[in-house]
Amino acid sequence: MRKTDRSRAEVADILERFVQGISPRNEWIDFCAYPIADPQLETIRLRSAGLPREFPPTEKGHYCNAAGMDVLCQLMSDLRQPRFPDSGQ
């Protein structure tokens, strides 16, 4: 399967829209389904896709439970931090 090129900012934005409940359904499905070329972002994609198993939803229609949503928020926050603090990247 062909890997998708995504930036850290793009993945953070996808996570943010999903957490806020404003993500188009297909965006999240596509994010979870298609591998990402960057190994770090691929790890985040796999973790995000696995949250319903790791943190099963407690309410019908929810993706995962509150602890799983906290994981998404932490991943989003981490992605928005500079990769190399001294260089601003």
PDB file of N, CA, C and O in Angstrom:
ATOM      1  N   MET A   1       0.839  -1.181   0.000  1.00  0.00           N
ATOM      2  CA  MET A   1       0.000   0.000   0.000  1.00  0.00           C
ATOM      3  C   MET A   1       0.885   1.246   0.000  1.00  0.00           C
ATOM      4  O   MET A   1       1.889   1.313   0.710  1.00  0.00           O
ATOM      5  N   ARG A   2       0.501   2.209  -0.794  1.00  0.00           N
ATOM      6  CA  ARG A   2       1.250   3.460  -0.902  1.00  0.00           C
ATOM      7  C   ARG A   2       1.112   4.256   0.394  1.00  0.00           C
ATOM      8  O   ARG A   2       0.030   4.339   0.974  1.00  0.00           O
ATOM      9  N   LYS A   3       2.217   4.835   0.833  1.00  0.00           N
ATOM     10  CA  LYS A   3       2.212   5.624   2.065  1.00  0.00           C
ATOM     11  C   LYS A   3       1.911   7.080   1.754  1.00  0.00           C
ATOM     12  O   LYS A   3       2.329   7.617   0.728  1.00  0.00           O
ATOM     13  N   THR A   4       1.176   7.703   2.664  1.00  0.00           N
ATOM     14  CA  THR A   4       0.756   9.095   2.532  1.00  0.00           C
ATOM     15  C   THR A   4       1.814  10.017   3.123  1.00  0.00           C
ATOM     16  O   THR A   4       2.391   9.723   4.170  1.00  0.00           O
ATOM     17  N   ASP A   5       2.061  11.133   2.444  1.00  0.00           N
ATOM     18  CA  ASP A   5       2.940  12.164   2.995  1.00  0.00           C
ATOM     19  C   ASP A   5       2.088  13.118   3.812  1.00  0.00           C
ATOM     20  O   ASP A   5       1.174  13.753   3.286  1.00  0.00           O
ATOM     21  N   ARG A   6       2.385  13.215   5.080  1.00  0.00           N
ATOM     22  CA  ARG A   6       1.686  14.156   5.967  1.00  0.00           C
ATOM     23  C   ARG A   6       2.726  14.852   6.824  1.00  0.00           C
ATOM     24  O   ARG A   6       3.767  14.279   7.147  1.00  0.00           O
ATOM     25  N   SER A   7       2.436  16.087   7.188  1.00  0.00           N
ATOM     26  CA  SER A   7       3.323  16.848   8.066  1.00  0.00           C
ATOM     27  C   SER A   7       2.853  16.692   9.512  1.00  0.00           C
ATOM     28  O   SER A   7       1.736  16.244   9.775  1.00  0.00           O
ATOM     29  N   ARG A   8       3.722  17.067  10.432  1.00  0.00           N
ATOM     30  CA  ARG A   8       3.355  17.056  11.853  1.00  0.00           C
ATOM     31  C   ARG A   8       2.146  17.955  12.086  1.00  0.00           C
ATOM     32  O   ARG A   8       1.223  17.583  12.811  1.00  0.00           O
ATOM     33  N   ALA A   9       2.150  19.131  11.478  1.00  0.00           N
ATOM     34  CA  ALA A   9       1.044  20.075  11.659  1.00  0.00           C
ATOM     35  C   ALA A   9      -0.256  19.501  11.115  1.00  0.00           C
ATOM     36  O   ALA A   9      -1.309  19.666  11.729  1.00  0.00           O
ATOM     37  N   GLU A  10      -0.194  18.832   9.976  1.00  0.00           N
ATOM     38  CA  GLU A  10      -1.390  18.241   9.381  1.00  0.00           C
ATOM     39  C   GLU A  10      -1.973  17.156  10.286  1.00  0.00           C
ATOM     40  O   GLU A  10      -3.186  17.097  10.489  1.00  0.00           O
ATOM     41  N   VAL A  11      -1.109  16.300  10.825  1.00  0.00           N
ATOM     42  CA  VAL A  11      -1.590  15.247  11.724  1.00  0.00           C
ATOM     43  C   VAL A  11      -2.164  15.872  12.993  1.00  0.00           C
ATOM     44  O   VAL A  11      -3.207  15.431  13.475  1.00  0.00           O
ATOM     45  N   ALA A  12      -1.506  16.886  13.540  1.00  0.00           N
ATOM     46  CA  ALA A  12      -2.029  17.572  14.730  1.00  0.00           C
ATOM     47  C   ALA A  12      -3.403  18.167  14.439  1.00  0.00           C
ATOM     48  O   ALA A  12      -4.303  18.087  15.275  1.00  0.00           O
ATOM     49  N   ASP A  13      -3.569  18.759  13.269  1.00  0.00           N
ATOM     50  CA  ASP A  13      -4.865  19.342  12.895  1.00  0.00           C
ATOM     51  C   ASP A  13      -5.950  18.273  12.767  1.00  0.00           C
ATOM     52  O   ASP A  13      -7.087  18.488  13.185  1.00  0.00           O
ATOM     53  N   ILE A  14      -5.604  17.132  12.195  1.00  0.00           N
ATOM     54  CA  ILE A  14      -6.564  16.031  12.066  1.00  0.00           C
ATOM     55  C   ILE A  14      -6.997  15.561  13.453  1.00  0.00           C
ATOM     56  O   ILE A  14      -8.185  15.360  13.704  1.00  0.00           O
ATOM     57  N   LEU A  15      -6.025  15.386  14.353  1.00  0.00           N
ATOM     58  CA  LEU A  15      -6.348  14.965  15.715  1.00  0.00           C
ATOM     59  C   LEU A  15      -7.227  15.997  16.410  1.00  0.00           C
ATOM     60  O   LEU A  15      -8.189  15.641  17.091  1.00  0.00           O
ATOM     61  N   GLU A  16      -6.897  17.273  16.238  1.00  0.00           N
ATOM     62  CA  GLU A  16      -7.668  18.337  16.883  1.00  0.00           C
ATOM     63  C   GLU A  16      -9.111  18.355  16.389  1.00  0.00           C
ATOM     64  O   GLU A  16     -10.040  18.439  17.193  1.00  0.00           O
ATOM     65  N   ARG A  17      -9.303  18.277  15.085  1.00  0.00           N
ATOM     66  CA  ARG A  17     -10.670  18.279  14.549  1.00  0.00           C
ATOM     67  C   ARG A  17     -11.457  17.072  15.057  1.00  0.00           C
ATOM     68  O   ARG A  17     -12.648  17.182  15.351  1.00  0.00           O
ATOM     69  N   PHE A  18     -10.794  15.927  15.157  1.00  0.00           N
ATOM     70  CA  PHE A  18     -11.480  14.734  15.643  1.00  0.00           C
ATOM     71  C   PHE A  18     -11.880  14.901  17.108  1.00  0.00           C
ATOM     72  O   PHE A  18     -13.016  14.605  17.479  1.00  0.00           O
ATOM     73  N   VAL A  19     -10.956  15.372  17.939  1.00  0.00           N
ATOM     74  CA  VAL A  19     -11.237  15.572  19.368  1.00  0.00           C
ATOM     75  C   VAL A  19     -12.360  16.589  19.556  1.00  0.00           C
ATOM     76  O   VAL A  19     -13.208  16.421  20.432  1.00  0.00           O
ATOM     77  N   GLN A  20     -12.369  17.627  18.749  1.00  0.00           N
ATOM     78  CA  GLN A  20     -13.392  18.665  18.859  1.00  0.00           C
ATOM     79  C   GLN A  20     -14.731  18.241  18.263  1.00  0.00           C
ATOM     80  O   GLN A  20     -15.738  18.926  18.440  1.00  0.00           O
ATOM     81  N   GLY A  21     -14.742  17.121  17.563  1.00  0.00           N
ATOM     82  CA  GLY A  21     -15.981  16.630  16.969  1.00  0.00           C
ATOM     83  C   GLY A  21     -16.372  17.344  15.696  1.00  0.00           C
ATOM     84  O   GLY A  21     -17.536  17.311  15.298  1.00  0.00           O
ATOM     85  N   ILE A  22     -15.408  17.994  15.047  1.00  0.00           N
ATOM     86  CA  ILE A  22     -15.716  18.740  13.823  1.00  0.00           C
ATOM     87  C   ILE A  22     -15.046  18.133  12.587  1.00  0.00           C
ATOM     88  O   ILE A  22     -15.055  18.726  11.508  1.00  0.00           O
ATOM     89  N   SER A  23     -14.471  16.954  12.761  1.00  0.00           N
ATOM     90  CA  SER A  23     -13.795  16.276  11.658  1.00  0.00           C
ATOM     91  C   SER A  23     -14.817  15.602  10.756  1.00  0.00           C
ATOM     92  O   SER A  23     -15.709  14.901  11.234  1.00  0.00           O
ATOM     93  N   PRO A  24     -14.686  15.816   9.440  1.00  0.00           N
ATOM     94  CA  PRO A  24     -15.535  15.038   8.546  1.00  0.00           C
ATOM     95  C   PRO A  24     -15.255  13.546   8.764  1.00  0.00           C
ATOM     96  O   PRO A  24     -14.096  13.158   8.908  1.00  0.00           O
ATOM     97  N   ARG A  25     -16.267  12.728   8.790  1.00  0.00           N
ATOM     98  CA  ARG A  25     -16.112  11.299   9.096  1.00  0.00           C
ATOM     99  C   ARG A  25     -15.049  10.640   8.221  1.00  0.00           C
ATOM    100  O   ARG A  25     -14.234   9.860   8.714  1.00  0.00           O
ATOM    101  N   ASN A  26     -15.055  10.945   6.953  1.00  0.00           N
ATOM    102  CA  ASN A  26     -14.078  10.318   6.053  1.00  0.00           C
ATOM    103  C   ASN A  26     -12.648  10.718   6.372  1.00  0.00           C
ATOM    104  O   ASN A  26     -11.726   9.942   6.124  1.00  0.00           O
ATOM    105  N   GLU A  27     -12.443  11.907   6.913  1.00  0.00           N
ATOM    106  CA  GLU A  27     -11.082  12.340   7.243  1.00  0.00           C
ATOM    107  C   GLU A  27     -10.476  11.405   8.292  1.00  0.00           C
ATOM    108  O   GLU A  27      -9.334  10.970   8.144  1.00  0.00           O
ATOM    109  N   TRP A  28     -11.222  11.097   9.337  1.00  0.00           N
ATOM    110  CA  TRP A  28     -10.696  10.234  10.386  1.00  0.00           C
ATOM    111  C   TRP A  28     -10.508   8.804   9.877  1.00  0.00           C
ATOM    112  O   TRP A  28      -9.503   8.160  10.179  1.00  0.00           O
ATOM    113  N   ILE A  29     -11.457   8.325   9.120  1.00  0.00           N
ATOM    114  CA  ILE A  29     -11.361   6.985   8.547  1.00  0.00           C
ATOM    115  C   ILE A  29     -10.122   6.882   7.658  1.00  0.00           C
ATOM    116  O   ILE A  29      -9.368   5.914   7.754  1.00  0.00           O
ATOM    117  N   ASP A  30      -9.914   7.866   6.804  1.00  0.00           N
ATOM    118  CA  ASP A  30      -8.735   7.878   5.931  1.00  0.00           C
ATOM    119  C   ASP A  30      -7.446   7.963   6.741  1.00  0.00           C
ATOM    120  O   ASP A  30      -6.471   7.275   6.438  1.00  0.00           O
ATOM    121  N   PHE A  31      -7.442   8.808   7.772  1.00  0.00           N
ATOM    122  CA  PHE A  31      -6.250   8.946   8.615  1.00  0.00           C
ATOM    123  C   PHE A  31      -5.877   7.608   9.238  1.00  0.00           C
ATOM    124  O   PHE A  31      -4.710   7.216   9.231  1.00  0.00           O
ATOM    125  N   CYS A  32      -6.856   6.922   9.766  1.00  0.00           N
ATOM    126  CA  CYS A  32      -6.603   5.636  10.432  1.00  0.00           C
ATOM    127  C   CYS A  32      -6.257   4.525   9.439  1.00  0.00           C
ATOM    128  O   CYS A  32      -5.559   3.575   9.793  1.00  0.00           O
ATOM    129  N   ALA A  33      -6.732   4.634   8.222  1.00  0.00           N
ATOM    130  CA  ALA A  33      -6.597   3.543   7.257  1.00  0.00           C
ATOM    131  C   ALA A  33      -5.320   3.572   6.425  1.00  0.00           C
ATOM    132  O   ALA A  33      -4.816   2.518   6.035  1.00  0.00           O
ATOM    133  N   TYR A  34      -4.793   4.749   6.149  1.00  0.00           N
ATOM    134  CA  TYR A  34      -3.681   4.839   5.203  1.00  0.00           C
ATOM    135  C   TYR A  34      -2.359   5.125   5.897  1.00  0.00           C
ATOM    136  O   TYR A  34      -2.242   6.126   6.604  1.00  0.00           O
ATOM    137  N   PRO A  35      -1.359   4.266   5.710  1.00  0.00           N
ATOM    138  CA  PRO A  35      -0.048   4.452   6.333  1.00  0.00           C
ATOM    139  C   PRO A  35       0.579   5.794   5.953  1.00  0.00           C
ATOM    140  O   PRO A  35       0.346   6.331   4.871  1.00  0.00           O
ATOM    141  N   ILE A  36       1.376   6.309   6.877  1.00  0.00           N
ATOM    142  CA  ILE A  36       2.068   7.588   6.686  1.00  0.00           C
ATOM    143  C   ILE A  36       3.555   7.297   6.489  1.00  0.00           C
ATOM    144  O   ILE A  36       4.122   6.445   7.172  1.00  0.00           O
ATOM    145  N   ALA A  37       4.173   8.001   5.563  1.00  0.00           N
ATOM    146  CA  ALA A  37       5.581   7.765   5.216  1.00  0.00           C
ATOM    147  C   ALA A  37       6.526   8.039   6.396  1.00  0.00           C
ATOM    148  O   ALA A  37       7.469   7.279   6.616  1.00  0.00           O
ATOM    149  N   ASP A  38       6.287   9.100   7.143  1.00  0.00           N
ATOM    150  CA  ASP A  38       7.143   9.459   8.275  1.00  0.00           C
ATOM    151  C   ASP A  38       6.932   8.441   9.402  1.00  0.00           C
ATOM    152  O   ASP A  38       5.807   8.283   9.876  1.00  0.00           O
ATOM    153  N   PRO A  39       7.994   7.747   9.841  1.00  0.00           N
ATOM    154  CA  PRO A  39       7.831   6.699  10.858  1.00  0.00           C
ATOM    155  C   PRO A  39       7.225   7.190  12.176  1.00  0.00           C
ATOM    156  O   PRO A  39       6.424   6.478  12.781  1.00  0.00           O
ATOM    157  N   GLN A  40       7.592   8.392  12.632  1.00  0.00           N
ATOM    158  CA  GLN A  40       7.029   8.924  13.881  1.00  0.00           C
ATOM    159  C   GLN A  40       5.531   9.162  13.730  1.00  0.00           C
ATOM    160  O   GLN A  40       4.751   8.820  14.619  1.00  0.00           O
ATOM    161  N   LEU A  41       5.135   9.743  12.612  1.00  0.00           N
ATOM    162  CA  LEU A  41       3.714  10.017  12.380  1.00  0.00           C
ATOM    163  C   LEU A  41       2.941   8.718  12.162  1.00  0.00           C
ATOM    164  O   LEU A  41       1.767   8.626  12.521  1.00  0.00           O
ATOM    165  N   GLU A  42       3.588   7.729  11.581  1.00  0.00           N
ATOM    166  CA  GLU A  42       2.952   6.419  11.407  1.00  0.00           C
ATOM    167  C   GLU A  42       2.684   5.775  12.769  1.00  0.00           C
ATOM    168  O   GLU A  42       1.640   5.153  12.966  1.00  0.00           O
ATOM    169  N   THR A  43       3.609   5.920  13.695  1.00  0.00           N
ATOM    170  CA  THR A  43       3.401   5.404  15.048  1.00  0.00           C
ATOM    171  C   THR A  43       2.202   6.086  15.704  1.00  0.00           C
ATOM    172  O   THR A  43       1.407   5.436  16.383  1.00  0.00           O
ATOM    173  N   ILE A  44       2.076   7.385  15.501  1.00  0.00           N
ATOM    174  CA  ILE A  44       0.937   8.133  16.043  1.00  0.00           C
ATOM    175  C   ILE A  44      -0.358   7.670  15.387  1.00  0.00           C
ATOM    176  O   ILE A  44      -1.377   7.521  16.062  1.00  0.00           O
ATOM    177  N   ARG A  45      -0.326   7.444  14.083  1.00  0.00           N
ATOM    178  CA  ARG A  45      -1.521   6.963  13.380  1.00  0.00           C
ATOM    179  C   ARG A  45      -1.959   5.613  13.926  1.00  0.00           C
ATOM    180  O   ARG A  45      -3.141   5.398  14.196  1.00  0.00           O
ATOM    181  N   LEU A  46      -1.004   4.705  14.088  1.00  0.00           N
ATOM    182  CA  LEU A  46      -1.332   3.374  14.604  1.00  0.00           C
ATOM    183  C   LEU A  46      -1.871   3.449  16.034  1.00  0.00           C
ATOM    184  O   LEU A  46      -2.819   2.745  16.382  1.00  0.00           O
ATOM    185  N   ARG A  47      -1.272   4.289  16.844  1.00  0.00           N
ATOM    186  CA  ARG A  47      -1.753   4.455  18.234  1.00  0.00           C
ATOM    187  C   ARG A  47      -3.168   5.000  18.229  1.00  0.00           C
ATOM    188  O   ARG A  47      -4.024   4.518  18.971  1.00  0.00           O
ATOM    189  N   SER A  48      -3.418   5.992  17.404  1.00  0.00           N
ATOM    190  CA  SER A  48      -4.752   6.601  17.316  1.00  0.00           C
ATOM    191  C   SER A  48      -5.788   5.586  16.849  1.00  0.00           C
ATOM    192  O   SER A  48      -6.891   5.516  17.391  1.00  0.00           O
ATOM    193  N   ALA A  49      -5.429   4.808  15.850  1.00  0.00           N
ATOM    194  CA  ALA A  49      -6.359   3.813  15.314  1.00  0.00           C
ATOM    195  C   ALA A  49      -6.653   2.712  16.323  1.00  0.00           C
ATOM    196  O   ALA A  49      -7.723   2.105  16.278  1.00  0.00           O
ATOM    197  N   GLY A  50      -5.722   2.445  17.229  1.00  0.00           N
ATOM    198  CA  GLY A  50      -5.899   1.383  18.206  1.00  0.00           C
ATOM    199  C   GLY A  50      -6.567   1.797  19.507  1.00  0.00           C
ATOM    200  O   GLY A  50      -6.799   0.956  20.376  1.00  0.00           O
ATOM    201  N   LEU A  51      -6.879   3.073  19.655  1.00  0.00           N
ATOM    202  CA  LEU A  51      -7.446   3.551  20.916  1.00  0.00           C
ATOM    203  C   LEU A  51      -8.757   2.871  21.321  1.00  0.00           C
ATOM    204  O   LEU A  51      -8.963   2.643  22.513  1.00  0.00           O
ATOM    205  N   PRO A  52      -9.651   2.538  20.387  1.00  0.00           N
ATOM    206  CA  PRO A  52     -10.884   1.868  20.818  1.00  0.00           C
ATOM    207  C   PRO A  52     -10.631   0.511  21.480  1.00  0.00           C
ATOM    208  O   PRO A  52     -11.415   0.077  22.324  1.00  0.00           O
ATOM    209  N   ARG A  53      -9.557  -0.148  21.105  1.00  0.00           N
ATOM    210  CA  ARG A  53      -9.218  -1.425  21.750  1.00  0.00           C
ATOM    211  C   ARG A  53      -8.541  -1.185  23.094  1.00  0.00           C
ATOM    212  O   ARG A  53      -8.817  -1.880  24.072  1.00  0.00           O
ATOM    213  N   GLU A  54      -7.659  -0.200  23.133  1.00  0.00           N
ATOM    214  CA  GLU A  54      -6.911   0.098  24.358  1.00  0.00           C
ATOM    215  C   GLU A  54      -7.789   0.801  25.398  1.00  0.00           C
ATOM    216  O   GLU A  54      -7.677   0.543  26.597  1.00  0.00           O
ATOM    217  N   PHE A  55      -8.659   1.686  24.924  1.00  0.00           N
ATOM    218  CA  PHE A  55      -9.548   2.457  25.794  1.00  0.00           C
ATOM    219  C   PHE A  55     -10.979   2.346  25.250  1.00  0.00           C
ATOM    220  O   PHE A  55     -11.486   3.287  24.640  1.00  0.00           O
ATOM    221  N   PRO A  56     -11.622   1.203  25.471  1.00  0.00           N
ATOM    222  CA  PRO A  56     -12.958   1.000  24.897  1.00  0.00           C
ATOM    223  C   PRO A  56     -13.938   2.095  25.318  1.00  0.00           C
ATOM    224  O   PRO A  56     -13.898   2.575  26.451  1.00  0.00           O
ATOM    225  N   PRO A  57     -14.808   2.479  24.403  1.00  0.00           N
ATOM    226  CA  PRO A  57     -15.793   3.517  24.735  1.00  0.00           C
ATOM    227  C   PRO A  57     -16.734   3.033  25.840  1.00  0.00           C
ATOM    228  O   PRO A  57     -17.079   1.854  25.916  1.00  0.00           O
ATOM    229  N   THR A  58     -17.134   3.966  26.684  1.00  0.00           N
ATOM    230  CA  THR A  58     -18.092   3.660  27.747  1.00  0.00           C
ATOM    231  C   THR A  58     -19.493   4.118  27.369  1.00  0.00           C
ATOM    232  O   THR A  58     -20.468   3.791  28.045  1.00  0.00           O
ATOM    233  N   GLU A  59     -19.584   4.885  26.273  1.00  0.00           N
ATOM    234  CA  GLU A  59     -20.875   5.364  25.791  1.00  0.00           C
ATOM    235  C   GLU A  59     -21.038   4.969  24.328  1.00  0.00           C
ATOM    236  O   GLU A  59     -20.103   5.056  23.533  1.00  0.00           O
ATOM    237  N   LYS A  60     -22.240   4.536  23.999  1.00  0.00           N
ATOM    238  CA  LYS A  60     -22.534   4.134  22.625  1.00  0.00           C
ATOM    239  C   LYS A  60     -22.278   5.300  21.660  1.00  0.00           C
ATOM    240  O   LYS A  60     -22.658   6.441  21.923  1.00  0.00           O
ATOM    241  N   GLY A  61     -21.629   4.983  20.544  1.00  0.00           N
ATOM    242  CA  GLY A  61     -21.353   5.993  19.528  1.00  0.00           C
ATOM    243  C   GLY A  61     -20.059   6.756  19.731  1.00  0.00           C
ATOM    244  O   GLY A  61     -19.670   7.543  18.868  1.00  0.00           O
ATOM    245  N   HIS A  62     -19.375   6.541  20.863  1.00  0.00           N
ATOM    246  CA  HIS A  62     -18.098   7.217  21.100  1.00  0.00           C
ATOM    247  C   HIS A  62     -16.967   6.376  20.534  1.00  0.00           C
ATOM    248  O   HIS A  62     -17.077   5.153  20.458  1.00  0.00           O
ATOM    249  N   TYR A  63     -15.888   7.022  20.139  1.00  0.00           N
ATOM    250  CA  TYR A  63     -14.742   6.333  19.550  1.00  0.00           C
ATOM    251  C   TYR A  63     -13.970   5.533  20.605  1.00  0.00           C
ATOM    252  O   TYR A  63     -13.599   4.380  20.382  1.00  0.00           O
ATOM    253  N   CYS A  64     -13.738   6.168  21.755  1.00  0.00           N
ATOM    254  CA  CYS A  64     -13.016   5.550  22.857  1.00  0.00           C
ATOM    255  C   CYS A  64     -13.469   6.241  24.138  1.00  0.00           C
ATOM    256  O   CYS A  64     -14.332   7.118  24.101  1.00  0.00           O
ATOM    257  N   ASN A  65     -12.895   5.852  25.262  1.00  0.00           N
ATOM    258  CA  ASN A  65     -13.307   6.516  26.503  1.00  0.00           C
ATOM    259  C   ASN A  65     -12.505   7.805  26.723  1.00  0.00           C
ATOM    260  O   ASN A  65     -11.677   8.178  25.892  1.00  0.00           O
ATOM    261  N   ALA A  66     -12.759   8.472  27.838  1.00  0.00           N
ATOM    262  CA  ALA A  66     -12.126   9.769  28.113  1.00  0.00           C
ATOM    263  C   ALA A  66     -10.602   9.660  28.178  1.00  0.00           C
ATOM    264  O   ALA A  66      -9.899  10.571  27.740  1.00  0.00           O
ATOM    265  N   ALA A  67     -10.091   8.564  28.717  1.00  0.00           N
ATOM    266  CA  ALA A  67      -8.636   8.393  28.788  1.00  0.00           C
ATOM    267  C   ALA A  67      -8.033   8.306  27.387  1.00  0.00           C
ATOM    268  O   ALA A  67      -6.936   8.813  27.154  1.00  0.00           O
ATOM    269  N   GLY A  68      -8.737   7.671  26.459  1.00  0.00           N
ATOM    270  CA  GLY A  68      -8.276   7.602  25.079  1.00  0.00           C
ATOM    271  C   GLY A  68      -8.268   8.972  24.419  1.00  0.00           C
ATOM    272  O   GLY A  68      -7.357   9.296  23.657  1.00  0.00           O
ATOM    273  N   MET A  69      -9.277   9.772  24.712  1.00  0.00           N
ATOM    274  CA  MET A  69      -9.315  11.131  24.156  1.00  0.00           C
ATOM    275  C   MET A  69      -8.174  11.968  24.736  1.00  0.00           C
ATOM    276  O   MET A  69      -7.616  12.824  24.049  1.00  0.00           O
ATOM    277  N   ASP A  70      -7.829  11.716  26.007  1.00  0.00           N
ATOM    278  CA  ASP A  70      -6.682  12.406  26.604  1.00  0.00           C
ATOM    279  C   ASP A  70      -5.392  12.047  25.864  1.00  0.00           C
ATOM    280  O   ASP A  70      -4.525  12.900  25.672  1.00  0.00           O
ATOM    281  N   VAL A  71      -5.268  10.791  25.451  1.00  0.00           N
ATOM    282  CA  VAL A  71      -4.095  10.364  24.678  1.00  0.00           C
ATOM    283  C   VAL A  71      -4.032  11.154  23.372  1.00  0.00           C
ATOM    284  O   VAL A  71      -2.965  11.636  22.991  1.00  0.00           O
ATOM    285  N   LEU A  72      -5.165  11.288  22.686  1.00  0.00           N
ATOM    286  CA  LEU A  72      -5.186  12.059  21.433  1.00  0.00           C
ATOM    287  C   LEU A  72      -4.765  13.504  21.686  1.00  0.00           C
ATOM    288  O   LEU A  72      -4.007  14.077  20.903  1.00  0.00           O
ATOM    289  N   CYS A  73      -5.251  14.090  22.767  1.00  0.00           N
ATOM    290  CA  CYS A  73      -4.886  15.469  23.089  1.00  0.00           C
ATOM    291  C   CYS A  73      -3.389  15.597  23.368  1.00  0.00           C
ATOM    292  O   CYS A  73      -2.761  16.573  22.958  1.00  0.00           O
ATOM    293  N   GLN A  74      -2.820  14.617  24.063  1.00  0.00           N
ATOM    294  CA  GLN A  74      -1.386  14.648  24.350  1.00  0.00           C
ATOM    295  C   GLN A  74      -0.574  14.486  23.068  1.00  0.00           C
ATOM    296  O   GLN A  74       0.422  15.182  22.872  1.00  0.00           O
ATOM    297  N   LEU A  75      -0.992  13.580  22.201  1.00  0.00           N
ATOM    298  CA  LEU A  75      -0.309  13.401  20.916  1.00  0.00           C
ATOM    299  C   LEU A  75      -0.352  14.699  20.109  1.00  0.00           C
ATOM    300  O   LEU A  75       0.649  15.103  19.517  1.00  0.00           O
ATOM    301  N   MET A  76      -1.509  15.343  20.090  1.00  0.00           N
ATOM    302  CA  MET A  76      -1.668  16.601  19.368  1.00  0.00           C
ATOM    303  C   MET A  76      -0.727  17.657  19.944  1.00  0.00           C
ATOM    304  O   MET A  76      -0.052  18.367  19.198  1.00  0.00           O
ATOM    305  N   SER A  77      -0.685  17.757  21.258  1.00  0.00           N
ATOM    306  CA  SER A  77       0.190  18.725  21.911  1.00  0.00           C
ATOM    307  C   SER A  77       1.657  18.440  21.594  1.00  0.00           C
ATOM    308  O   SER A  77       2.420  19.358  21.296  1.00  0.00           O
ATOM    309  N   ASP A  78       2.047  17.178  21.657  1.00  0.00           N
ATOM    310  CA  ASP A  78       3.429  16.806  21.349  1.00  0.00           C
ATOM    311  C   ASP A  78       3.800  17.186  19.921  1.00  0.00           C
ATOM    312  O   ASP A  78       4.909  17.659  19.670  1.00  0.00           O
ATOM    313  N   LEU A  79       2.882  16.983  18.991  1.00  0.00           N
ATOM    314  CA  LEU A  79       3.150  17.314  17.587  1.00  0.00           C
ATOM    315  C   LEU A  79       3.325  18.813  17.376  1.00  0.00           C
ATOM    316  O   LEU A  79       4.013  19.232  16.445  1.00  0.00           O
ATOM    317  N   ARG A  80       2.723  19.603  18.212  1.00  0.00           N
ATOM    318  CA  ARG A  80       2.802  21.056  18.055  1.00  0.00           C
ATOM    319  C   ARG A  80       4.031  21.655  18.721  1.00  0.00           C
ATOM    320  O   ARG A  80       4.290  22.852  18.591  1.00  0.00           O
ATOM    321  N   GLN A  81       4.788  20.828  19.433  1.00  0.00           N
ATOM    322  CA  GLN A  81       6.035  21.290  20.036  1.00  0.00           C
ATOM    323  C   GLN A  81       7.141  21.262  18.980  1.00  0.00           C
ATOM    324  O   GLN A  81       7.129  20.401  18.100  1.00  0.00           O
ATOM    325  N   PRO A  82       8.079  22.176  19.056  1.00  0.00           N
ATOM    326  CA  PRO A  82       9.200  22.136  18.109  1.00  0.00           C
ATOM    327  C   PRO A  82       9.952  20.813  18.227  1.00  0.00           C
ATOM    328  O   PRO A  82      10.148  20.300  19.328  1.00  0.00           O
ATOM    329  N   ARG A  83      10.367  20.268  17.097  1.00  0.00           N
ATOM    330  CA  ARG A  83      11.121  19.006  17.096  1.00  0.00           C
ATOM    331  C   ARG A  83      12.487  19.182  17.746  1.00  0.00           C
ATOM    332  O   ARG A  83      12.955  18.314  18.483  1.00  0.00           O
ATOM    333  N   PHE A  84      13.110  20.302  17.465  1.00  0.00           N
ATOM    334  CA  PHE A  84      14.428  20.603  18.005  1.00  0.00           C
ATOM    335  C   PHE A  84      14.314  21.966  18.660  1.00  0.00           C
ATOM    336  O   PHE A  84      14.478  22.989  17.995  1.00  0.00           O
ATOM    337  N   PRO A  85      14.034  21.994  19.964  1.00  0.00           N
ATOM    338  CA  PRO A  85      13.744  23.260  20.654  1.00  0.00           C
ATOM    339  C   PRO A  85      14.734  24.383  20.393  1.00  0.00           C
ATOM    340  O   PRO A  85      14.331  25.544  20.316  1.00  0.00           O
ATOM    341  N   ASP A  86      16.007  24.075  20.257  1.00  0.00           N
ATOM    342  CA  ASP A  86      16.994  25.141  20.054  1.00  0.00           C
ATOM    343  C   ASP A  86      16.922  25.757  18.666  1.00  0.00           C
ATOM    344  O   ASP A  86      17.353  26.894  18.476  1.00  0.00           O
ATOM    345  N   SER A  87      16.384  25.026  17.688  1.00  0.00           N
ATOM    346  CA  SER A  87      16.387  25.537  16.314  1.00  0.00           C
ATOM    347  C   SER A  87      15.033  26.087  15.898  1.00  0.00           C
ATOM    348  O   SER A  87      14.930  26.730  14.853  1.00  0.00           O
ATOM    349  N   GLY A  88      13.982  25.850  16.694  1.00  0.00           N
ATOM    350  CA  GLY A  88      12.660  26.343  16.336  1.00  0.00           C
ATOM    351  C   GLY A  88      11.941  25.485  15.313  1.00  0.00           C
ATOM    352  O   GLY A  88      10.895  25.892  14.807  1.00  0.00           O
ATOM    353  N   GLN A  89      12.469  24.301  14.988  1.00  0.00           N
ATOM    354  CA  GLN A  89      11.836  23.419  13.999  1.00  0.00           C
ATOM    355  C   GLN A  89      10.849  22.497  14.655  1.00  0.00           C
ATOM    356  O   GLN A  89      10.219  21.683  13.978  1.00  0.00           O
TER     357      GLN A  89
END
